[in-house]
Amino acid sequence: MQQYSNNFNKQQQNQFNPNNFIDQFQSNMSTVKNIGTIIGGGDKINNLIDKTLQRDWLGEKIFNENVRAYFDVDNIYVLKKLKIILAPFLYRGEWISQNDYTDNNGISQSNSPKENIHAPDLYIPLMGLITFVLVSCLSAGIGENFKPEIIQINTSFCLLITFLEIFLFKFLFYLVNITNVTILNMMSHLSYRYISLTLVMISNIIIGGWITAFLMIYLLGSSIFFVFKTLRRYMNTLSDNFGIIYIYKYICLFLKDK
């Protein structure tokens, strides 16, 4: 029993301890400060280290206030948003809320999604992407074709297609002089389709046949209608600047060169 206790204590000591990591990190920073003092310019190095440690890089660059606003959702918003995504034909009129506004840089912004059902969010697209990848792995497992690499391949492929679509839409908007849409908004609007893709894949696993084909056609039409109605909020200047004529002009010039 005593030997078991000693072995257990040794294992506990060998385990990773966050406090030891923090102490080691602080010790390394002190060593760097001492080296900076020896070689000269110690005050500048010390100030740089202090500023680096005080700044929250993840909070400022990645999880800042603007990004967190896209995840400010609740259950009521999620249910209503799913209803709009799957049955957009039920919602008439323009999908522009009074909560939409333009910031000092001329970029179209929206308040919290909880206050505006038509506001873009990234919670539903992220959950839809994760669910779609997991269901695709389930489908591969049912067919006895699952490999761990499928998770990485499917995720990378979905992200690649999404970024290509964002680049394409941003380029088309640039041609018609529309600059009030952000990349995060575009990512949100174009990534809601993973909900429809997941439903189609689940239907194909459970039912299959013509029912899945009918569901796929319906959800495809719903996704196209949803994206069209959503992106129209940024096209208020099209009639004034004749932006659609510019698109046709570029297409005609491209075909003429061919």
C-alpha positions in Angstrom: 0.0 0.0 0.0 2.9 2.3 0.9 4.5 1.6 -2.5 1.3 2.3 -4.4 1.0 5.6 -2.5 4.6 6.6 -3.4 4.0 5.7 -7.1 0.8 7.8 -7.1 2.6 10.8 -5.6 5.3 10.5 -8.2 2.7 10.4 -11.0 1.0 13.5 -9.6 4.3 15.3 -9.5 5.1 14.3 -13.1 1.7 15.7 -14.3 1.5 19.1 -16.0 0.9 21.8 -13.4 -0.3 25.2 -14.8 1.2 27.0 -11.8 4.6 25.6 -12.6 4.2 26.7 -16.2 3.3 30.3 -15.2 6.2 30.4 -12.7 8.6 29.2 -15.4 7.2 31.8 -17.9 7.6 34.6 -15.4 11.1 33.4 -14.6 12.0 33.5 -18.3 10.6 37.0 -18.7 12.8 38.1 -15.7 15.8 36.5 -17.4 15.0 38.4 -20.6 14.7 41.7 -18.7 18.1 41.1 -17.0 19.7 40.3 -20.4 18.3 43.5 -21.8 19.7 45.5 -18.9 23.1 44.0 -19.4 23.3 44.6 -23.2 21.8 48.1 -22.9 18.4 49.5 -23.7 17.0 47.7 -20.8 14.2 50.2 -20.2 12.9 49.9 -23.7 12.9 46.1 -23.6 11.3 46.1 -20.2 8.5 48.4 -21.4 8.0 46.3 -24.5 7.7 43.1 -22.4 5.3 44.8 -20.0 3.1 46.1 -22.8 3.1 42.6 -24.4 2.1 40.9 -21.2 -0.6 43.4 -20.4 -2.3 43.3 -23.9 -4.9 40.7 -24.6 -3.9 39.7 -28.1 -6.7 37.2 -28.6 -9.3 39.6 -27.2 -8.1 42.5 -29.4 -7.4 40.8 -32.7 -9.7 37.7 -32.8 -12.4 37.7 -30.1 -12.9 41.5 -30.0 -16.2 43.2 -29.4 -17.2 43.2 -33.1 -16.7 39.4 -33.4 -18.4 38.6 -30.1 -21.5 40.5 -31.3 -22.0 37.8 -34.0 -22.4 35.2 -31.2 -24.8 37.2 -29.1 -27.8 34.9 -29.7 -30.4 33.2 -27.6 -32.8 30.2 -28.2 -35.6 32.4 -29.5 -33.4 34.0 -32.1 -32.1 30.6 -33.2 -35.6 29.2 -33.7 -36.8 32.2 -35.6 -33.7 32.3 -37.7 -34.0 28.7 -38.6 -37.6 29.3 -39.7 -36.4 32.1 -42.0 -33.6 30.0 -43.4 -35.8 26.9 -44.1 -39.0 28.8 -45.1 -37.9 32.3 -46.4 -41.0 32.5 -48.6 -43.2 33.2 -45.6 -41.5 36.5 -44.9 -42.6 39.3 -47.2 -41.2 42.8 -47.7 -37.6 44.0 -47.3 -35.4 42.2 -44.8 -34.1 45.4 -43.3 -34.5 46.2 -39.7 -34.6 49.7 -38.1 -31.7 48.5 -36.0 -29.4 48.5 -39.1 -27.1 51.4 -39.2 -23.9 52.7 -41.0 -20.8 53.4 -39.0 -18.3 56.2 -39.4 -16.4 54.2 -42.1 -19.6 53.8 -44.2 -19.8 50.1 -43.3 -23.3 48.6 -42.7 -23.6 47.3 -39.2 -26.4 45.6 -37.2 -27.2 45.6 -33.5 -27.2 42.4 -31.5 -29.0 39.5 -33.3 -31.3 39.1 -30.3 -32.7 42.6 -31.2 -32.8 42.1 -34.9 -33.9 38.8 -36.4 -32.4 39.7 -39.8 -29.0 40.6 -38.3 -26.1 38.3 -39.4 -24.7 35.9 -36.8 -21.9 33.3 -36.9 -23.3 31.0 -34.2 -25.7 29.2 -36.5 -23.2 28.9 -39.4 -20.5 27.5 -37.1 -22.9 25.0 -35.6 -24.2 24.1 -39.0 -20.7 23.5 -40.3 -19.7 21.3 -37.4 -22.9 19.3 -37.7 -22.5 18.9 -41.4 -18.9 17.6 -41.0 -20.0 15.2 -38.3 -23.0 13.9 -40.3 -20.8 13.4 -43.4 -18.4 11.4 -41.2 -21.4 9.3 -40.0 -22.5 8.7 -43.6 -18.9 7.6 -44.5 -19.0 5.3 -41.4 -22.2 3.7 -42.4 -20.7 2.9 -45.8 -17.6 1.6 -44.0 -15.4 4.2 -45.7 -14.6 6.4 -42.6 -11.1 7.5 -42.0 -10.0 10.1 -39.5 -8.6 12.2 -42.4 -12.2 12.8 -43.6 -12.9 15.3 -40.8 -10.0 17.5 -41.9 -10.7 17.0 -45.6 -14.4 17.9 -45.3 -13.7 20.9 -43.0 -11.0 22.3 -45.2 -13.1 21.8 -48.4 -16.1 23.6 -46.8 -13.9 26.5 -45.6 -12.2 26.8 -49.0 -15.6 26.9 -50.9 -16.9 29.5 -48.4 -13.8 31.8 -48.8 -14.0 31.5 -52.6 -17.7 32.5 -52.5 -16.9 35.5 -50.2 -14.1 36.6 -52.6 -16.5 36.2 -55.6 -19.3 38.3 -54.0 -16.9 40.9 -52.7 -15.5 41.2 -56.2 -18.9 41.6 -57.8 -19.9 44.1 -55.2 -16.7 46.0 -55.9 -17.6 46.1 -59.6 -21.0 47.8 -58.8 -19.4 50.1 -56.2 -20.9 48.5 -53.1 -18.5 48.7 -50.2 -20.8 48.7 -47.2 -20.7 44.9 -46.6 -18.1 43.4 -44.3 -16.4 40.0 -44.7 -17.9 38.7 -41.5 -21.4 39.7 -42.7 -20.8 37.9 -46.0 -19.4 34.8 -44.3 -22.6 34.7 -42.1 -25.0 35.1 -45.0 -23.4 32.5 -47.2 -22.8 29.9 -44.5 -26.4 29.4 -43.4 -26.6 26.9 -46.2 -24.9 24.3 -44.0 -28.2 23.9 -42.2 -29.9 22.8 -45.5 -27.0 20.6 -46.5 -27.1 18.8 -43.2 -30.9 18.2 -43.5 -30.4 16.8 -47.0 -27.6 14.5 -45.8 -29.7 13.2 -42.9 -32.6 12.6 -45.2 -30.4 10.7 -47.6 -29.1 8.5 -44.7 -32.5 7.8 -43.2 -34.9 7.8 -46.2 -33.1 8.4 -49.5 -34.9 8.1 -52.8 -37.2 10.7 -54.4 -38.1 12.3 -51.1 -34.5 13.3 -50.5 -34.3 14.6 -54.1 -37.5 16.7 -53.6 -36.1 18.0 -50.3 -32.8 18.9 -51.9 -34.6 20.9 -54.7 -36.8 22.7 -52.1 -33.9 23.6 -49.8 -31.8 24.7 -52.8 -34.5 27.1 -53.8 -34.9 28.3 -50.3 -31.2 29.0 -49.9 -31.0 30.9 -53.1 -34.1 33.0 -52.1 -32.7 33.6 -48.7 -29.3 34.8 -49.9 -30.9 37.0 -52.5 -33.3 38.7 -50.0 -30.5 39.0 -47.5 -27.9 40.6 -49.8 -30.5 43.1 -51.2 -30.1 45.2 -48.1 -26.7 46.2 -49.4 -27.9 47.0 -52.9 -29.8 50.2 -52.2 -27.5 52.2 -54.5 -27.8 49.8 -57.4 -30.7 51.8 -59.1 -28.8 55.1 -58.6 -25.4 53.9 -59.9 -26.8 51.5 -62.5 -24.5 48.8 -61.0 -26.3 46.0 -62.7 -25.4 47.5 -66.1 -21.8 47.5 -65.1 -22.0 43.8 -64.3 -23.5 43.1 -67.7 -20.8 45.2 -69.4 -18.0 43.2 -67.8 -19.7 40.0 -68.8 -20.1 41.1 -72.4 -16.5 42.3 -72.6 -15.4 38.9 -71.2 -17.5 37.0 -73.8 -16.3 39.3 -76.6 -12.6 38.5 -75.8 -13.4 34.9 -75.9 
